[in-house]
Amino acid sequence: MPLILPTASTTYGDSALTEGGVFRKYVLAQFRDDASLEWVGALRTNLVREELKYSDFLRARPRLRSDRNLWRRIEAGVGQASIIVIDPEPVATEIRDAAAAEAIDPSVIADPKSLTEACALALIEGTPIAYLPVNLVRAVPWGLHDLANLQEFTPKAIQSTLGAGLRQARVFAARAHAAFDLQSTPSSVATTDASFRSPLARVMLSELLATTRVYDTESPQTIQVLNKAATEIARALASELPAEFAKRAGTLVREVDSRGVDRVQAADIAACWARTMLETGDAITLGSRFERVWVNGRRIK
């Protein structure tokens, strides 16, 4: 059965970090291009700012809340965002527990830098992009696959492109999971990597290839890996998709200066709003505010 090709679309994202130490949470918010964002212009006018920043919004919040109509529009608008949270702390805890049980080398937790690097590698490994060719065999068993390419998508290989440390691993993990935040994702898909095992895998992957992801400038290293992954997915579906899907796959993910893009500025407000909620409550509370919520690749809402 031929695929019903999705309409080309774009998402716009920005991020924030919670307070805390090395293992603080990274929060990515993204809006689809069909989101209603008229509130952005109204808020900018109210704040008398060329570019929206959460710090300005926060200072003006008591005054903004007094305008019930505007505040209702802001809340409804922000609520359209998908929130993708990367929380390294439970991953670090698993590594500590495994080392204590000697399931892995106990020396990993003896040095804080070693623990951080192990955590960064685990975050990369937990994304749908790690071992991508193997995942694609599950989703498109009759597709064109060169498992020799597997070496390009091992966690170590991805990390070598991103660079060492937790910072880049967090950004990459969030953006990798965000690529699988799709309208076609059924409620039965509870994790991003389960997308490859769904009966709708080909539909979701075709939507992924039809969706341009735009982020505020932060981590060009991640763009290289994500666009390589998109190209690999396009190869797997080549016999079922128009040639333009393959052509655009290599530039599917990009970064821009947020100053000229309302939707990226809206994502900054949403990401910082979610960050504030995380600093005072559990991730599950995000579901009361936002349209979709993912934590370390697991669907919360």
C-alpha positions in Angstrom: 0.0 0.0 0.0 1.5 3.4 -1.0 2.1 5.9 1.7 -0.2 8.9 2.0 2.3 11.7 1.9 2.1 14.2 4.7 1.9 17.9 4.1 5.3 19.7 4.5 5.4 21.5 7.9 7.9 23.2 10.2 8.4 23.3 14.0 10.2 26.0 15.9 12.1 25.4 19.2 14.1 27.0 21.9 15.4 25.8 25.2 16.1 26.5 28.9 18.1 24.9 31.7 16.8 24.4 35.3 18.8 25.5 38.2 21.1 23.1 39.9 24.4 21.3 39.5 26.0 19.3 36.7 22.9 17.1 36.2 20.3 19.9 35.9 17.5 19.4 33.4 17.4 20.6 29.8 14.0 21.8 28.6 13.1 22.1 24.9 9.8 23.6 23.7 8.6 23.5 20.2 5.6 24.8 18.3 4.2 23.6 15.0 3.7 26.1 12.3 0.0 25.8 12.5 -0.1 26.9 16.1 -2.0 30.1 16.8 0.6 32.6 17.9 -1.3 35.9 17.6 -0.6 36.4 21.3 3.1 36.8 20.6 2.6 40.1 18.8 0.2 41.3 21.5 2.6 40.4 24.2 5.5 42.1 22.4 3.4 45.3 22.0 2.5 45.2 25.7 6.1 44.8 26.8 7.4 47.3 24.2 10.1 44.9 23.1 11.5 44.0 19.7 12.4 40.5 20.9 10.5 38.6 23.5 12.5 37.3 26.4 11.2 35.4 29.4 13.0 37.7 31.9 10.9 40.6 30.6 7.8 38.5 30.6 8.4 37.4 34.2 8.9 41.0 35.5 5.7 42.1 33.8 3.6 39.0 34.8 1.7 40.6 37.6 0.6 43.4 35.3 -0.1 41.0 32.4 -2.3 38.8 34.7 -4.5 41.8 35.5 -5.5 42.0 31.8 -7.6 38.8 31.9 -8.2 38.7 28.1 -4.6 39.0 27.2 -3.5 36.5 30.0 -6.0 34.0 28.8 -4.6 34.2 25.2 -1.1 33.9 26.5 -1.9 30.8 28.5 -3.8 29.2 25.6 -1.0 30.0 23.2 1.9 28.7 25.4 -0.1 25.6 26.0 0.2 24.6 22.4 3.9 23.7 22.8 5.4 20.3 23.0 7.9 20.0 25.9 10.9 17.7 25.7 12.8 17.3 28.9 16.2 15.7 29.3 16.9 14.8 32.9 20.4 13.4 33.4 19.9 12.7 37.2 18.0 9.4 37.0 20.5 8.3 34.3 23.4 9.1 36.6 21.7 7.3 39.4 21.3 4.1 37.3 25.0 4.3 36.5 25.9 4.7 40.2 23.7 1.8 41.1 25.1 -0.4 38.4 28.7 0.4 39.5 27.8 -0.3 43.1 26.4 -3.7 42.0 29.5 -4.1 39.9 27.4 -4.5 36.8 29.8 -2.0 35.3 33.3 -0.9 36.2 33.0 0.7 39.7 35.8 3.1 38.8 33.2 5.0 36.6 31.8 6.7 39.7 35.1 7.3 41.4 35.8 10.3 39.3 33.1 12.9 38.8 34.3 13.6 35.2 34.0 9.9 34.3 30.5 9.8 35.7 29.5 12.8 33.7 30.9 11.3 30.5 29.2 8.0 31.1 25.9 9.9 31.7 26.4 11.9 28.4 27.0 8.7 26.5 23.9 7.0 28.0 21.7 10.0 27.1 22.9 9.7 23.5 22.3 5.9 23.5 18.8 6.5 24.8 17.7 8.4 21.6 16.1 6.9 18.5 19.1 8.0 16.5 21.6 5.7 18.2 21.9 2.5 16.2 19.6 4.0 13.6 20.2 1.4 10.8 19.1 -1.4 13.1 16.0 0.5 14.1 15.2 1.1 10.4 15.4 -2.6 9.7 12.5 -3.0 12.2 10.5 -0.3 10.6 11.1 -0.9 6.9 12.3 -4.5 6.6 12.3 -4.4 2.8 14.0 -1.0 2.6 17.6 -0.3 1.5 19.9 -0.6 4.4 23.6 -0.7 4.7 24.4 -2.0 8.2 28.0 -1.0 7.6 26.6 2.5 8.3 25.8 1.3 11.8 29.3 2.5 12.9 28.3 6.1 12.1 25.4 5.9 14.5 26.9 4.2 17.6 26.8 6.4 20.7 30.5 6.8 20.6 30.5 7.8 17.0 27.8 10.4 17.6 29.6 11.7 20.7 32.8 12.1 18.6 30.9 14.5 16.4 29.2 16.3 19.3 32.2 16.6 21.5 32.7 15.4 25.0 30.7 16.6 28.0 27.1 16.7 29.1 26.1 20.0 27.5 26.1 18.8 23.8 24.7 15.4 24.8 21.7 17.1 26.4 21.0 19.3 23.5 21.3 16.4 21.0 19.2 14.1 23.1 16.4 16.7 23.3 16.5 17.4 19.6 16.6 13.7 18.6 13.6 12.9 20.7 11.8 16.1 19.4 12.1 14.8 15.9 9.8 12.0 16.9 7.2 14.3 18.4 4.8 13.8 15.5 1.1 14.4 14.9 0.8 10.9 13.5 2.2 9.3 16.6 -0.5 7.1 18.1 -1.3 7.1 21.8 0.1 3.5 22.0 3.6 4.8 21.3 4.9 5.5 24.8 8.5 6.2 23.9 10.2 7.8 20.9 12.2 4.7 20.0 9.0 2.6 20.0 8.1 4.5 16.8 10.1 2.1 14.8 8.1 -0.9 16.1 4.7 0.7 15.5 2.4 -0.5 12.7 2.4 3.2 11.7 6.2 3.4 11.6 6.4 4.2 7.9 3.7 6.9 8.2 5.5 8.5 11.2 8.9 8.4 9.4 7.5 10.0 6.3 6.0 12.8 8.5 9.5 13.2 10.1 11.0 13.7 6.7 8.3 16.2 5.8 8.9 18.3 8.9 11.6 21.0 9.0 12.9 21.6 12.6 14.1 25.1 13.3 15.9 26.0 16.5 17.5 29.0 18.1 21.3 29.1 17.5 22.9 26.9 20.2 24.5 23.7 19.0 25.6 23.4 15.3 27.2 20.0 16.1 23.8 18.4 16.7 22.5 19.7 13.3 25.2 17.6 11.5 24.2 14.4 13.2 20.4 14.9 12.9 20.6 15.7 9.2 22.7 12.6 8.6 20.1 10.6 10.4 17.3 12.2 8.3 19.3 11.2 5.2 19.5 7.6 6.4 15.8 7.5 7.0 15.1 8.9 3.5 17.3 6.2 2.0 15.3 3.5 3.8 12.0 4.9 2.4 13.4 6.0 -1.0 11.2 3.6 -3.0 8.0 5.0 -1.4 8.7 8.7 -1.3 9.2 11.5 -3.9 12.8 12.3 -4.7 12.5 15.7 -3.0 12.3 14.0 0.4 15.8 12.7 -0.1 17.1 16.0 -1.4 15.9 18.0 1.5 16.8 15.5 4.2 20.3 16.8 4.5 19.0 20.2 5.5 15.9 19.2 7.5 17.2 20.6 10.8 18.6 24.1 11.1 19.4 26.9 13.5 18.4 30.5 13.1 18.8 33.8 15.0 15.6 34.0 17.1 15.4 37.8 16.8 13.5 37.6 13.5 11.3 34.6 14.2 8.2 35.0 16.4 7.7 31.2 16.8 11.2 30.7 18.2 10.6 33.6 20.6 7.3 31.9 21.6 9.3 28.7 22.2 11.6 30.6 24.5 8.7 31.7 26.6 7.3 28.2 26.7 10.6 26.5 27.6 11.3 28.9 30.4 7.7 28.5 31.7 8.2 24.7 31.7 11.6 25.2 33.4 10.0 27.2 36.2 7.3 24.5 36.7 10.0 21.8 36.9 12.0 23.8 39.5 8.9 23.7 41.8 7.2 20.5 40.9 7.4 17.1 39.2 7.6 16.7 35.4 4.1 15.2 35.4 2.7 18.6 36.3 3.7 19.8 32.9 0.8 17.9 31.4 -1.6 20.4 33.0 -0.1 23.2 30.9 1.3 21.8 27.7 -0.1 19.9 24.7 2.6 17.1 24.8 5.3 16.3 27.2 8.3 13.9 26.8 10.9 13.1 29.5 14.0 11.3 28.4 12.1 10.0 25.4 9.2 8.7 27.4 5.7 10.2 26.8 4.1 11.8 29.8 1.2 13.3 27.9 
